[in-house]
Amino acid sequence: SAIGLYIEGFPDVQELEKVMTRARERRIPVVAVKSGVSTQGANITRSHTASMAGSDEAASALLKRLGIARIQDLDTLVESLKLLHVHGPLKGNRLCSMSCSGGEASLMADTAIGRDVVFPELTSEQHDSVRATVHDLVSVSNPLDYHTFAWNKEEDLFATYSAMLACGFDLSMLVLDFPREDRCNLETWDPAVNAVTRAVVKTRAPTAVVASLPESLPEKIAKDLVSMGVAPLCGIRQALDAAQAASQIGGAWRRPLFERALPGPGPHLEQPVENLDEAHAKGEIESFGVGVPRGECVTSVDGLKNAAESLTYPLVLKACDAALLHKSDAGAVMVGIDDFDELVVGAETLFSCYPSLLVEEMITDAVCELIVGVRQDPVIGPWMMVGSGGIYAELLGDTRVTLLPAPDDELETMISSLKIHPLLSGYRGSEAGDVSALLATLQSVSDFVMKRRESLVALEINPLLVRPKGKGVCAVDAVLQYARAS
């Protein structure tokens, strides 16, 4: 009914892709714990398996592409398998919670923060339906604290549970903590258990009973709940992570399978790595449809004068040196140059340190700056990172990763999940960015990588300027590295 994996490495990603396609065809969901998140864990994994595990970013992208929900720990793995065994993948991430304690309701709401699950507010109709079943002092909300007014009253509990389950959430959860049987009489909990199982029969809503502490759900009761179509989940954190995993798998299954198979790892590339200077790097990606500023590489002031005559101010002047990967840090970039005299002064300064300079038209209407980076993982294959770019790229840490090649919908999801995305949509009345051109450019980068993967080590475009809608995007800087295959 469901499969759980503990993964140290990927000996054959293409074969794994075939297996996961068969699992999807047979409607068997898969969850996995992948070790090697930390530097220490990655080192231990490599020494233990005597093989490379692949970078963690690429591993996460691979699991997502294959529809495998990634779990962080073994207890959540077990809870996810229980939920998937009983209900299969969920239709979405909209949850409801019911408990007789405000503390439990608050814990549910707080623990959901940072997870891809939500507790939607009840509609007025849903609110009224639940209100009719609870005590006047109960504040109706989601998560719902129905208090203990109805405790031990099966019919009252049945009415409340039925009203909540009928709201159509993707998973309804009832928080129940059972005491030790050798110290307490568990019959006191029978009305709640009976009421929720009856409500499930009535509404056919996917439902789980959640113990706030893993040890507070006896095995016998858990087995009984499974037999009645209710998932028994141990721990609030684990339950919400399990719901997130089941929702992610459901979302993956609703997307059509990408028609292009994973290429797998490329050839082993030998040192030394060859860095292209910026002008040549831009020429390479421009030939695949990536927009770059108009400009020219020059080696003298006279050459600069000739180049500037065909360009429109303001201009940018920078060193064009393959060994210089971070020009801003070295003070080798001058921006906002408005006339030729200013250009010559800047050129004399830079020519004193560098033999070649690149002069370009300055893009002044950017909506936002992105970074696009490509690497070749030696185990998984080529992958691309997209994130907030410019000088704040490392500071913000706002990035997403996908494997290459990638379908448009996956790229769209990546972009929309970035913190910087509101700028692309037109933040506070500003112009919206040219998202369609951005998607086309990312696909052009993908095409470039797939054509050059026999020798490509890395590509980084930073920043990639997204201009207003209809004006395209522009790669303002690029670093490109090649190596020979062994």
Rosetta blueprint (number, residue, H / E / L):
1 S L
2 A L
3 I E
4 G E
5 L E
6 Y E
7 I E
8 E L
9 G L
10 F L
11 P L
12 D L
13 V H
14 Q H
15 E H
16 L H
17 E H
18 K H
19 V H
20 M H
21 T H
22 R H
23 A H
24 R H
25 E H
26 R L
27 R L
28 I L
29 P L
30 V E
31 V E
32 A E
33 V E
34 K E
35 S L
36 G L
37 V L
38 S L
39 T H
40 Q H
41 G H
42 A H
43 N H
44 I H
45 T H
46 R H
47 S H
48 H H
49 T H
50 A L
51 S L
52 M L
53 A L
54 G L
55 S L
56 D H
57 E H
58 A H
59 A H
60 S H
61 A H
62 L H
63 L H
64 K H
65 R H
66 L L
67 G L
68 I L
69 A E
70 R E
71 I E
72 Q L
73 D L
74 L H
75 D H
76 T H
77 L H
78 V H
79 E H
80 S H
81 L H
82 K H
83 L H
84 L H
85 H H
86 V H
87 H H
88 G L
89 P L
90 L L
91 K L
92 G L
93 N L
94 R E
95 L E
96 C E
97 S E
98 M E
99 S E
100 C L
101 S L
102 G H
103 G H
104 E H
105 A H
106 S H
107 L H
108 M H
109 A H
110 D H
111 T H
112 A L
113 I L
114 G L
115 R L
116 D L
117 V L
118 V E
119 F L
120 P L
121 E L
122 L L
123 T L
124 S H
125 E H
126 Q H
127 H H
128 D H
129 S H
130 V H
131 R H
132 A L
133 T L
134 V L
135 H L
136 D L
137 L L
138 V L
139 S L
140 V L
141 S L
142 N L
143 P L
144 L E
145 D E
146 Y L
147 H L
148 T L
149 F L
150 A L
151 W L
152 N L
153 K L
154 E H
155 E H
156 D H
157 L H
158 F H
159 A H
160 T H
161 Y H
162 S H
163 A H
164 M H
165 L H
166 A L
167 C L
168 G L
169 F L
170 D L
171 L E
172 S E
173 M E
174 L E
175 V E
176 L L
177 D L
178 F L
179 P L
180 R L
181 E L
182 D L
183 R L
184 C L
185 N L
186 L H
187 E H
188 T H
189 W H
190 D H
191 P H
192 A H
193 V H
194 N H
195 A H
196 V H
197 T H
198 R H
199 A H
200 V H
201 V H
202 K H
203 T H
204 R L
205 A L
206 P L
207 T E
208 A E
209 V E
210 V E
211 A E
212 S L
213 L L
214 P H
215 E H
216 S H
217 L L
218 P L
219 E H
220 K H
221 I H
222 A H
223 K H
224 D H
225 L H
226 V H
227 S H
228 M L
229 G L
230 V L
231 A E
232 P E
233 L E
234 C E
235 G L
236 I H
237 R H
238 Q H
239 A H
240 L H
241 D H
242 A H
243 A H
244 Q H
245 A H
246 A H
247 S H
248 Q H
249 I H
250 G H
251 G H
252 A H
253 W H
254 R H
255 R L
256 P L
257 L L
258 F L
259 E L
260 R L
261 A L
262 L L
263 P L
264 G L
265 P L
266 G L
267 P L
268 H L
269 L E
270 E E
271 Q E
272 P E
273 V E
274 E E
275 N E
276 L E
277 D L
278 E H
279 A H
280 H H
281 A H
282 K H
283 G H
284 E H
285 I H
286 E H
287 S L
288 F L
289 G L
290 V L
291 G L
292 V L
293 P L
294 R L
295 G E
296 E E
297 C E
298 V E
299 T L
300 S L
301 V H
302 D H
303 G H
304 L H
305 K H
306 N H
307 A H
308 A H
309 E H
310 S L
311 L L
312 T L
313 Y L
314 P L
315 L E
316 V E
317 L E
318 K E
319 A E
320 C L
321 D L
322 A L
323 A L
324 L L
325 L L
326 H L
327 K L
328 S L
329 D L
330 A L
331 G L
332 A L
333 V E
334 M E
335 V E
336 G E
337 I E
338 D L
339 D L
340 F H
341 D H
342 E H
343 L H
344 V H
345 V H
346 G H
347 A H
348 E H
349 T H
350 L H
351 F H
352 S L
353 C L
354 Y L
355 P L
356 S L
357 L E
358 L E
359 V E
360 E E
361 E E
362 M L
363 I L
364 T L
365 D L
366 A L
367 V L
368 C E
369 E E
370 L E
371 I E
372 V E
373 G E
374 V E
375 R E
376 Q E
377 D E
378 P L
379 V L
380 I L
381 G E
382 P E
383 W E
384 M E
385 M E
386 V E
387 G E
388 S E
389 G L
390 G H
391 I H
392 Y H
393 A H
394 E H
395 L H
396 L H
397 G L
398 D L
399 T E
400 R E
401 V E
402 T E
403 L E
404 L L
405 P L
406 A L
407 P L
408 D H
409 D H
410 E H
411 L H
412 E H
413 T H
414 M H
415 I H
416 S H
417 S L
418 L L
419 K L
420 I L
421 H H
422 P H
423 L H
424 L H
425 S H
426 G L
427 Y H
428 R H
429 G H
430 S L
431 E L
432 A L
433 G E
434 D L
435 V H
436 S H
437 A H
438 L H
439 L H
440 A H
441 T H
442 L H
443 Q H
444 S H
445 V H
446 S H
447 D H
448 F H
449 V H
450 M H
451 K H
452 R H
453 R L
454 E L
455 S L
456 L E
457 V E
458 A E
459 L E
460 E E
461 I E
462 N E
463 P E
464 L E
465 L E
466 V E
467 R L
468 P E
469 K L
470 G L
471 K L
472 G L
473 V E
474 C E
475 A E
476 V L
477 D L
478 A E
479 V E
480 L E
481 Q E
482 Y E
483 A E
484 R E
485 A E
486 S L
